[in-house]
Amino acid sequence: MADLKTTFLGISSPNPFWLASAPPTDKAYNVNRAFEAGWGGAVWKTLGEDPPIVNVSGPRYSAIHSNERRVIGFNNIELITDRPLQTNLDEMRQIKQDWPDRALVASVMLPMNEPTWAKYLPMVEETGIDAFELNFGCPHGMSERGMGAAVGQVPEYIQMAAEWAKKAASVPVIVKLTPNVTNILPPAKAALDGGADAVSLINTINSIMRVDYDSLTMYPTTDGMGTHGGYCGEAVKPIALNMVAEIARTKETRSLPISGIGGISDWRDAVDFLALGASNVQVCTAAMVYGFKIIDDLVDGLNNFLDDKQLTLDELIGKAVPSVTDWQYLNLNYVEKAVIDQELCIQCGRCHVVCEDTSHQAITHTVNGERRFEVIDSECVGCNLCVSVCPVEGCISMHQLTEGIDPRTGETISPEKADWTTHRNNPMRKTK
Amino acid sequence: MSKNKQQADIRSHRLDKDQIARNFGDLHPPLSRSEALIAADRCYFCFDAPCTTACPTGIDIPGFIQKIRSDNIRGSAHTILGENIMGGMCARVCPTEVLCEDACVRNTHEEKPVEIGLLQRYATDPVFDQGTPLFSRAAATGKKVAVVGAGPAGLSCAHRLAMLGHDVVVLNRDDKPGGLNEYGIAAYKTVDDFAQKEVEYILSIGGIELRKGETLGKDFTLQDLRDSYDAVFIGIGLGSTNTLGLDHETLPGVDSAIEYIAEIRQSDDLGKLPVGRRVVVIGGGMTAIDIALQSKRLGAELVDIVYRRGPEQMGASRYEQDLAQTNGVTIHHWAKPVELLGDDHVTTIRFERTALDSNGRLTSHGDGFELTADTVFKAIGQILDVGVLGKDAAGLEIRHDRIVVNEAGRTTLPDVWAGGDCVAGGDDLTVTAVQQGKVAAIDIDRRLRGE
């Protein structure tokens, strides 16, 4: 078995799976259950100033379901902890004593003035926590009070608060970033410049789930009124992966360790985050949908995967980062064509109709009077749409043309790479 | 002939009330919303969908399933009923396993098609429960059309004609409309008086006058109708039952399956129906299965179906055959009845083994077997009683005892159309009858508008 023992910022945990700061980590009771189930660490539900905030007593969550009622996307309007600070601190101290091998991180959200940070952080650190995570991410509620995403959207604030935190804390400081920005790099850079030891991302995305089709109000509501919440769950994973990869591949930010968050439901999702540059991962929604037991598959699946690939966890981390680049560097001489395996084809015709209606008219529906779906190479641009919509996995695959002439363009296949930076149609092209 | 002297054991109340109720409950209970959503999700929304091609009425099946997925149930029902006004009954009785569900592309790798029949029922049930109006009539044309027979073909034709603005008079022999939907389908396939509910819905469009107790050839002639109406549609089904051609066929205990199925359907206390202890059914179609299974479910102890050819040639689908067998019915293939025995009641029926000769013709071996029987049901098909057509039959081409029509349902008489089981080239399915009625109505409309 591969060794999943992880050290992140010098904090060791038996596996790279931490519970994210969220309802599952609100109390000792939950965290105990999580650690009993096998979770490697927990980021405690975000602490704030006393007196504690209050939460609504109506719906805090809602979901987008598949027809089988599988939760695809999830939304919440819960705020930070609504329990007295001392209650949380007492429980955190006890948990750290009871579970010394697990990572315990304190998430904090405080008003933007240095004395407050200087006051609270030592109190929290005194519980024995391994690190701080600064919550600059929650897009709802607290952001109206100038905290959470309101800080995370202004790089200068991130840097300022990171500096205050580093001054007040002796344990490592992780900055949790909000995805509600157009470019994740300036916030990440600000965290680095403020002295943060790592970043974690993503927090949730601003969202309204839907309307109620009877009342024609937004859904859900509290006494007839609703507010935007934070969107998460497997639907947000691609957004998170891009932001993680951007930080991991950009020269100015790539030195930052990353704790990956966003829609991790099974071990493959974890592989995505780790390979794209995260050093560990945090999970919330999947646990809220299925309970803590999912850790079994996360650990076991990742273990088996690493064994099959004969990789260590460290070797997996960042493995896919070099494959991420800008569009302008993609090889425009590279040509693929779709190929339909007629043995596997069930003749649903979806590839034909989507290609016909929305793309390049490159798939037949009839050949010699028979229902048959074949790729027309002289029209196929290799777009992968048919592969994406085909209900039979492996039935349609993309094959590279390595020689001869591309029947679509009439151009000879060139073994040389050529990208947009030097393309003749690019008015800004570089001359060789 | 006096070989067996045993008393015929035929009696009612073989099973208690609760058991009867269970036996005659819905064969396929309807889908719940969550079941329907999951079933609908399995549809791949095929291009030029093979299921639609396989449907005699050409329902846009992926289209109606897509609407189920989005909770647009009324829209889904409209998609179905717009092509097949008896989509509710067809959802219950269509042999989907040889039509749409057989064509489903899911069969290729999973051998488990989308449950199209059950989904169709899910989409249409609310329409009949609530009487949701989905169709309206075009401006009145002032034309009047007579429809003979209120079975699937006649009612489908009448409904479409009414939609197109014509006035329709439906002349029906039976007390109740619906034809074989009302009288000829196994009770557990259409519970809760669904056939009448469906007819009520069809008539609710308006412009259709239904007259009962009107028998062609007795109460009126085809010529009467041709004289008084702008067009005539014949959908009279098949009136007479085929005979075995054996001696003693009139012996008590040798009965018509169709008639007994009708009795079961019309009974308000199934326990009261007398049923034999030993029942032998002759035939291989859906009617043979229906009578065998219903006899069994009424409490018959031993039920045998004997068919003169093999399982592949049976008119009943494989699914229906399996259903009979899992319900304890024994099916004997390759045997034909040669003698009925009994003095004042049938007691035994003797069979000879059959086979196909080198020319593909059915021959008998000589050797055979006997089955003891309290009741022998003939389920060997029906024939058109050409006599009811009267002297007008002279102008009507009849082939193999069925009325000849073209693809638009026209007979060889210029103002007479026909459809359903009484026409040649059909497959004796409700869904085909509905399609023929619809197609004829569209052609009648064209003709009446002088197009």
Contacts between the chains, C-beta under 8 A, distances in Angstrom:
chain1	res1	chain2	res2	distance
A	66	B	41	7.3
A	67	B	37	3.9
A	67	B	38	6.0
A	67	B	40	6.7
A	67	B	41	4.3
A	67	B	69	6.3
A	68	B	37	7.4
A	68	B	38	5.3
A	68	B	41	6.6
A	69	B	34	7.2
A	344	B	109	7.9
A	346	B	44	7.9
A	346	B	105	4.1
A	346	B	106	7.4
A	346	B	108	4.1
A	346	B	109	6.4
A	347	B	46	7.8
A	347	B	50	7.1
A	347	B	105	5.7
A	347	B	108	7.7
A	348	B	44	4.5
A	348	B	45	8.0
A	348	B	46	4.3
A	348	B	47	7.0
A	348	B	105	4.7
A	349	B	46	5.4
A	349	B	47	3.0
A	349	B	48	5.9
A	349	B	49	7.9
A	350	B	44	6.3
A	350	B	45	7.0
A	350	B	46	6.8
A	350	B	47	6.3
A	352	B	47	5.4
A	353	B	47	3.9
A	365	B	47	6.6
A	365	B	48	6.6
A	371	B	48	7.6
A	371	B	50	7.9
A	391	B	44	5.2
A	392	B	109	6.8
